[in-house]
């Protein structure tokens, strides 16, 4: 049996089970972040998620 790794959107915590649901972004430090399509598209419009500090 193979374990399937599910990513979660870093904004809304939605499980990203299929390839079509997941979008990745790289911040200024080179770290990769996972987002759902809706949050990623919203971030692209606002350009705020990848530039924010945690």
Secondary structure, 3 states (H helix, E strand, C coil): CCCCCCEECCCCCCEECCHHHEEEEECCCCCEEEEEHHHHHHHHHHCCCCCCCC
